[in-house]
Amino acid sequence: MEYSPLLALFTGFFEFAAAAFTLLSPGRKRILYPIGLLFLLLAGYQFSEVAVCAHPENLLFSRMAFFDITWLPPMGLWLAYQLTPRKQKWLKIMSLVYFAASTGFASWIIVDSHIVTKSVCQLVLARFAHPNPFEIAYGIFYQTGIAVLIFGTAVSMAYARDDILRKHLANLQTGVLGFVLPSFAVRILTPEPEGMLPSVMCHFALILAFSMCFIVIRERKKAYFFSQKHIL
């Protein structure tokens, strides 16, 4: 069936607006800036997918989509590190390791024009075909990054005495699980799931976007409370 870009466009514009709202909001910038960048990365994939499905024969757009989402795991880990109350060094090290891995994959995507061999768009999803070495390596990188993020936020919540930071961490973990679990369910239940997972995950990442909005709103309230207290 013919691809419809409406879902991707709606999601992309929402995430772009959320990024602007976040980056202009009062609050702790060490928390707000990573969230704003995550919103921009999520929006970037949506707009890239629209370009992919408008010109599926042009595989440059497909490579752009993968270049964009390559930075999501390390940025999520960096945000989790910023939310840890005691600045756990192991989480910082893991985020830097994944930033280094992302740099390697981003370079691979730029240099190798055969990263994506074919793209097919149906309904609201894009499907991508890859050569085996890239598909396996990228899958390991991405899924392990998500796993470290999920368990890392759980460990951080266990040590968080600050109620606000604990709620932030809960929102981050809920958002990640909110797009990972439905994506895997679709991957298992769909008869022909090959190549769909990046598109499915990024559409379900709207759940992550909504969850991060709660972090931004909470940060704004905290900043407003302290400004009012200072005035009084």
Secondary structure, DSSP 8 states (H G I E B T S, - for coil): -----HHHHHHHHHHHHHHHHHHTS-S-HHHHHHHHHHHHHHHHHHHHHHHHHHSTT-HHHHHHHHHHHTTHHHHHHHHHHHH-TT--HHHHHHHHHHHHHHHHHHHHHHH-TTS--EEEEETTEEEEE--HHHHHHHHHHHHHHHHHHHHHHHHHHHH---HHHHHHHHHHHHHHHHHHHHHHHHHHHSSS-TT-HHHHHHHHTHHHHHHHHHHHHHHHHHHHHHHHHHH-
